[in-house]
Amino acid sequence: MWQGGIDDDWLLAVVSALAEYPERIQKIFSRVDEKKGIYEFEMWSQGKATKVVIDDKIPVNPSGQETFAGQAEWTGALWATLLEKASAKFFGTYSDLNRGHG
């Protein structure tokens, strides 16, 4: 995984820590429909849970490379990229992930 066009290294640190516990990765998804490309996350803030639903369309630049965090090249894992997209939706936009200001 690589950091893309925003300064969300705090989120990528969370992703790295989560990757140490593969059994917990499945727990971040509350609903998955891979055929339709729909993913639901349960995000928490100030003691309240919020459902965040996203699709699997990932922003890319004109050369086809992911604009933000890219998927793991060695495994093709997409969960971290989807988590970043869900976090961007939860906090407002990808820009709102900059330096944890979401």
Secondary structure, 3 states (H helix, E strand, C coil): CCCCCCCCHHHHHHHHHHHCCHHHHHHHEEEEECCCCEEEEEEEECCEEEEEEEECCCCECCCCCECCCCCCCCCCCCHHHHHHHHHHHHHCCCHHHHHHCC
